[in-house]
Amino acid sequence: MTWYAMARYVLLYLDRAGKLGELYARLRGAADDTDAQRTILTAYVDDAAFRRWAAALRL
Protein backbone atom coordinates (compact mmCIF):
# COMPACT_ATOMS: atom_id res chain seq x y z
CA MET A 1 0.00 0.00 0.00
CA THR A 2 2.89 2.35 0.65
CA TRP A 3 4.18 2.08 -2.94
CA TYR A 4 0.66 2.63 -4.27
CA ALA A 5 0.28 5.78 -2.17
CA MET A 6 3.70 7.07 -3.23
CA ALA A 7 2.91 6.52 -6.92
CA ARG A 8 -0.44 8.24 -6.51
CA TYR A 9 1.12 11.33 -4.98
CA VAL A 10 3.92 11.47 -7.55
CA LEU A 11 1.31 11.44 -10.32
CA LEU A 12 -0.71 14.13 -8.56
CA TYR A 13 2.45 16.22 -8.15
CA LEU A 14 3.24 15.91 -11.86
CA ASP A 15 -0.35 16.65 -12.85
CA ARG A 16 -0.39 19.85 -10.80
CA ALA A 17 2.94 20.83 -12.37
CA GLY A 18 1.41 20.33 -15.83
CA LYS A 19 3.87 17.58 -16.76
CA LEU A 20 1.82 14.40 -16.42
CA GLY A 21 0.77 14.13 -20.07
CA GLU A 22 4.30 14.66 -21.30
CA LEU A 23 5.67 12.12 -18.83
CA TYR A 24 3.05 9.56 -19.82
CA ALA A 25 3.88 9.94 -23.51
CA ARG A 26 7.59 9.51 -22.87
CA LEU A 27 7.05 6.46 -20.64
CA ARG A 28 4.85 4.84 -23.30
CA GLY A 29 7.56 5.48 -25.85
CA ALA A 30 9.98 3.50 -23.70
CA ALA A 31 7.49 0.74 -22.89
CA ASP A 32 9.96 -2.10 -23.41
CA ASP A 33 12.85 -0.56 -21.49
CA THR A 34 12.50 -0.41 -17.70
CA ASP A 35 15.85 1.32 -17.26
CA ALA A 36 14.85 4.06 -19.71
CA GLN A 37 11.53 4.49 -17.91
CA ARG A 38 13.33 4.87 -14.60
CA THR A 39 15.63 7.51 -16.12
CA ILE A 40 12.65 9.39 -17.58
CA LEU A 41 10.78 9.34 -14.27
CA THR A 42 13.75 10.60 -12.28
CA ALA A 43 14.22 13.40 -14.82
CA TYR A 44 10.65 14.59 -14.20
CA VAL A 45 10.52 14.30 -10.42
CA ASP A 46 12.83 16.48 -8.35
CA ASP A 47 12.93 14.53 -5.09
CA ALA A 48 13.51 17.54 -2.83
CA ALA A 49 10.75 19.58 -4.52
CA PHE A 50 8.36 16.62 -4.35
CA ARG A 51 9.03 16.14 -0.64
CA ARG A 52 8.41 19.84 0.07
CA TRP A 53 5.19 19.71 -1.96
CA ALA A 54 4.00 16.55 -0.19
CA ALA A 55 4.85 17.95 3.25
CA ALA A 56 2.70 20.99 2.53
CA LEU A 57 -0.39 18.89 1.70
CA ARG A 58 -3.24 18.96 4.17
CA LEU A 59 -4.20 15.42 5.08
C-alpha positions, 0 to 999 in steps of 0.5 A: 500500500505504501508504494501505491500511495507514493505513486499516486502522490507522484502522479498528482504532483506531476499533474499539478505541475502540468507535466503528467501528459508529457511524462506519460507519452515519454514512458509509453515510448519507452514501454519495453525498457524499464531502465529508460523508464526509470531515467525518464521518471527521475528526470521529471521528479525532483525529489527535494521539490516533491518532498516539500510539496508533499509535506505541505499537503493537508491530510 
